[in-house]
Amino acid sequence: MKKFFFIMVITFAILFLINLAWAVVNIYNWIIGGIQSLLQGRNLIESIQYSIYLKWILLVDSIWIISAIVYVLQRKDYKTDPQLHYLKYDPIANPSICVIIPAYNEELSIEKVVKDFLNQKFVDHVIVIDNKSSDMTADIAEKSGARVLRKPQNLGLGHSYAIGLIEALKTNSNIIATVDADGTSNAYDIAKLLPYLDNVDMVLGTRQVQILTEKGNQNSIMHVWGNYFLAKLIQLKYFSLHHMGIVNLTDVGCLFRLTRREALKKIVDKLLDPKTGDARGGIAFALHLTMLSIENDLRFVEVPITFNKRIGKSKTRSNERIMGIKLGLTFLWFILKH
């Protein structure tokens, strides 16, 4: 089904461009030669009616629509096991949270982030994964109360998250939280996300609710709609007729999430490539983690969180238009390919 989904998305994009180009060309030609067409007694509708290109386009469009219907019908019973994919209540009696914070040159924000999370109820461990920072990030994090893992080389954000999740399982915590080090998330949102773990394995944050975001944050129009588009593409990839699918997503880029220990243990061996040691997904690690969770039948839900302006500069440069588009295309290809 993954190959079928890939083909459906690619062909949809091609057909959309063909349909759009045909419409634009015909409208342009009619505008340019409108007077002559009227003198010949033909109007725009008649020109379209006699177009041989339109007939071929409609034929191919019809084939695509039929294929889409077949795809939908095949997904009628996809992920509808009552034990795995419907309501379950399993409260965590004694929550103990380990917070994982990947960091690279975040000396301006790391102290506040570490202390804010250490001050939250049920947070027993804060582990900072320092991605070979060239500033004082690691030292400040240690002085602020975090345990710091200093990587000998910069292997990327995804690798730091993966290493952090692996390290968290060495603690006695039964809940693992991940969060960025740039101060964009608020530690007090843990209290909002935690109750949902009574019903699910993982709770994801979404930064798409305007009233919960600080004005001037780095999520531009491109980020908001790009994240939403990619989130809905993942939703379509795991689509079923029941409740519009197994997941409801709006934000693929948010890494503020809580995960049950036993759920993380089911997927932790798939976070790193056993041959190279690189993080699977690379810069698209958040997407990899989400898709991996779906494919391994982890139960999760997305919950709105608050979102602040970033402290310091973006390390991925996603706030730059060209780089933002490049990252978006990388994420798009990852969703289609995997």
Buried (B, 14 or more C-beta within 10 A) or exposed (E): EEEEBBBBBEBEEEBEEBBEEBEEEBEEEBEEBEEEBEEEEBEBEEBBEEBEEBEEBEEBBEEBEEBEEEBEEEBEEBBBEEEEBEEEEEEBEEBBBBBBBBBBBBBBBBBBBBBBBBEBEBBBBBBBBBBBBEBBBBBBBBEBEBEBBBBEEBBBBBBBBBBBBBBBEEBEBBBBBBBBBBBBBBBBBBEBBBEBBEBBBBBBBBBBEEEBBEEEBBBEEBBBEBBBEBBBBBBBBBBBEBEEBBBEBBBBBBBBBBBBBEBBEBBBEBBBEEEEEBBBBBBBBBBBBBBBBBBEBBBBBBBBBBBBEBBBEEBBEBBEEEEBEBBBEEBBEBBBEB
